[in-house]
Amino acid sequence: MRPGRTPGWARTPRAPQPRGRRPELGVTPHIQHRRGHARGHESGHEGSWGYHLQMLVLLWMTVMVAVMVAAGGSPEGAVQFLAVGDWGGIPDPPFTTPREVATAAAMGRTATDLGANFVLALGDNFYYKGVQDEWDPRFQETFERVFTAPGLQELPWFVLAGNHDHAGNVTAQLAYSHRSPRWHFPHYYYSLRLSLPGTNVSARLLVLDTVMLCGGGDDFGVGNTPSGPQDAEAAAAQLAWLRGRLSSARHDRYVLVAGHYPVWSVAEHGPTACLVRLLRPLLRHHRVTAYLCGHDHNLQFLEEGGVGYVVSGAGNFMEDTQTHGGAVPPGSLRFFFGAPTSPGGFAHLRLDAHAAIVTFLEATGRVLYRVALPPRDL
């Protein structure tokens, strides 16, 4: 985001004003920064000195989001969003899958019926090797022309990168933020501050790059686990940033952390050892409300140590094995859905003054599971 530049969706919209329950969102960078031009910057350069310098310059960058919702018949304020992962189509015509198209339509209906202020994209945005530059036609073919439902047209998307995105040019996905009024990917990792309208309640959403933390991996092979970060210093910088943001969120009613790789999962890839070692202790120590992720192509909810673990990776593929059922803490799995015949699915989250409610939905519109997570004990 250029210094002083207001994001497109915070300006007067070209389309008619959304209905009352839709938000007006503002993004303000914690510090002014410039993002490098994406063309020609391939993912193999991410260990370079220039990339490392960029990471140091942007280390403490925070995106602050104030969500203000006009009264729409609700007795109290709430922030609501959709979370979908592994939604990134295919690299050959038609560049989508029937499951992605069905999931996109269902997300639009859910945004209209339940309400939503934004979409959280949990990575693997473009299968199988990301995009090449910010003009890559995949942005149109797999994103803009698919998520066209009226309920989605006014919603900003906050984006993070998955392992398939890192197989291409992630910097191009960052740069695309300047080309689309819906696409918001300000940095590899960033923070969103959410204010519940009509209350003094705030929440924090911390968006991570777990590939940068743990290394690359394969979505389509058992045992192909992340083998370690490509740039250990950049990984350490991100972890230090996360510690600082979690400490500063001590007065927020809810704290959510999002990344692509799961901490806990019973499915094909299972727990990510790197995150169990590095991230899990921080989530527990700072009483994080929930960790959201994708990577495994199904829907799961687990709870361990007071932290909810939301796996929402059913936007494009579905996989039903529970290969790693014995690798998660006993009793932690509360819900699993991965029926191969299903048209896909996603999660809807509602944060109000009393609870964080997570609803898992199939692309048919069927509610699969719902759980209410309590506010943090401040």
Rosetta blueprint (number, residue, H / E / L):
1 M L
2 R L
3 P L
4 G L
5 R L
6 T L
7 P L
8 G H
9 W H
10 A H
11 R L
12 T L
13 P L
14 R L
15 A L
16 P L
17 Q L
18 P L
19 R L
20 G L
21 R L
22 R L
23 P E
24 E E
25 L E
26 G E
27 V E
28 T E
29 P E
30 H L
31 I L
32 Q L
33 H L
34 R L
35 R L
36 G L
37 H L
38 A L
39 R L
40 G L
41 H L
42 E L
43 S H
44 G H
45 H H
46 E H
47 G H
48 S L
49 W H
50 G H
51 Y H
52 H H
53 L H
54 Q H
55 M H
56 L H
57 V H
58 L L
59 L L
60 W L
61 M L
62 T L
63 V E
64 M E
65 V E
66 A E
67 V E
68 M E
69 V E
70 A L
71 A L
72 G L
73 G L
74 S L
75 P L
76 E L
77 G L
78 A L
79 V E
80 Q E
81 F E
82 L E
83 A E
84 V E
85 G L
86 D L
87 W L
88 G L
89 G L
90 I L
91 P L
92 D L
93 P L
94 P L
95 F L
96 T L
97 T L
98 P H
99 R H
100 E H
101 V H
102 A H
103 T H
104 A H
105 A H
106 A H
107 M H
108 G H
109 R H
110 T H
111 A H
112 T H
113 D H
114 L L
115 G L
116 A L
117 N L
118 F E
119 V E
120 L E
121 A E
122 L L
123 G L
124 D L
125 N L
126 F L
127 Y L
128 Y L
129 K L
130 G L
131 V L
132 Q L
133 D L
134 E L
135 W L
136 D L
137 P L
138 R H
139 F H
140 Q H
141 E H
142 T H
143 F H
144 E H
145 R L
146 V L
147 F L
148 T L
149 A L
150 P L
151 G L
152 L L
153 Q L
154 E L
155 L L
156 P L
157 W E
158 F E
159 V E
160 L L
161 A L
162 G L
163 N H
164 H H
165 D H
166 H H
167 A L
168 G L
169 N L
170 V H
171 T H
172 A H
173 Q H
174 L H
175 A H
176 Y H
177 S H
178 H H
179 R L
180 S L
181 P L
182 R L
183 W E
184 H E
185 F L
186 P L
187 H L
188 Y L
189 Y L
190 Y E
191 S E
192 L E
193 R E
194 L E
195 S E
196 L L
197 P L
198 G L
199 T L
200 N L
201 V L
202 S E
203 A E
204 R E
205 L E
206 L E
207 V E
208 L L
209 D L
210 T H
211 V H
212 M H
213 L H
214 C H
215 G L
216 G L
217 G L
218 D L
219 D L
220 F L
221 G L
222 V L
223 G L
224 N L
225 T L
226 P L
227 S L
228 G L
229 P L
230 Q L
231 D L
232 A H
233 E H
234 A H
235 A H
236 A H
237 A H
238 Q H
239 L H
240 A H
241 W H
242 L H
243 R H
244 G H
245 R H
246 L H
247 S H
248 S H
249 A L
250 R L
251 H L
252 D L
253 R L
254 Y E
255 V E
256 L E
257 V E
258 A E
259 G L
260 H L
261 Y L
262 P L
263 V L
264 W L
265 S L
266 V L
267 A L
268 E L
269 H L
270 G L
271 P L
272 T L
273 A H
274 C H
275 L H
276 V H
277 R H
278 L H
279 L L
280 R H
281 P H
282 L H
283 L H
284 R H
285 H H
286 H L
287 R L
288 V L
289 T L
290 A E
291 Y E
292 L E
293 C E
294 G L
295 H L
296 D L
297 H L
298 N L
299 L E
300 Q E
301 F E
302 L E
303 E E
304 E E
305 G L
306 G L
307 V E
308 G E
309 Y E
310 V E
311 V E
312 S E
313 G L
314 A L
315 G L
316 N L
317 F L
318 M L
319 E L
320 D L
321 T L
322 Q L
323 T L
324 H L
325 G H
326 G H
327 A H
328 V L
329 P L
330 P L
331 G L
332 S L
333 L E
334 R E
335 F E
336 F E
337 F E
338 G L
339 A L
340 P L
341 T L
342 S L
343 P L
344 G L
345 G E
346 F E
347 A E
348 H E
349 L E
350 R E
351 L E
352 D L
353 A L
354 H L
355 A L
356 A E
357 I E
358 V E
359 T E
360 F E
361 L E
362 E E
363 A L
364 T L
365 G L
366 R L
367 V E
368 L E
369 Y E
370 R E
371 V E
372 A E
373 L E
374 P L
375 P L
376 R L
377 D L
378 L L
